[in-house]
Amino acid sequence: MPEKHNIAPDKLELVMAVVHNSKAAYYSSIIQSHQANLQFSMAAKGTTHLLLDYLGLSDNRPKSLVMSVVRSDEAGSLISQLEELFQKGEDYKGIAFSIRLTSVIGTLAYGFLSNDKRVK
């Protein structure tokens, strides 16, 4: 029987952050510093828009949803760093969370997403 090799030693997580649109590029560069090879950003609404609209206090600043794939060993420190940055002031407010990916098909796809240069 052939020997089995573990091609994917590091698990991957999808990190999602809702931030002010004006700070999306800033947060994207922070996330990239945690070895995120794949990022996607799109327009979004803030997490409190329904309550604020109901009270007549709507926050009209556009938001961005930044989605990134990072290794699990980087995800915890990335979320912690984002939480610290969210405390800097009103323009830096946001929300971030991660979802563990259970599988990725293909060694090349995994190598790219995990920033593992050994996978060819």
QUIZIMO-V110460 format. One record per backbone hydrogen bond with DSSP energy under -1.0 kcal/mol. NH is the residue of the N-H (numbers start at 1). CO is the residue of the C=O. If there is no record, write none. Layout:
BEGIN
nh & co
NH & CO
NH & CO
END
This chain:
BEGIN
nh & co
7 & 5
13 & 70
14 & 99
15 & 68
16 & 97
17 & 66
18 & 95
19 & 64
21 & 62
23 & 20
24 & 21
27 & 23
28 & 24
29 & 25
30 & 26
31 & 27
32 & 28
33 & 29
34 & 31
35 & 32
40 & 67
42 & 65
44 & 63
52 & 48
53 & 49
54 & 50
55 & 51
57 & 52
63 & 44
64 & 19
65 & 42
66 & 17
67 & 40
68 & 15
69 & 38
70 & 13
72 & 11
74 & 71
75 & 71
78 & 74
79 & 75
80 & 76
81 & 77
82 & 78
83 & 79
84 & 80
85 & 81
86 & 82
87 & 84
88 & 85
92 & 89
93 & 90
95 & 18
97 & 16
99 & 14
101 & 12
110 & 106
111 & 107
112 & 108
113 & 109
114 & 110
116 & 111
END
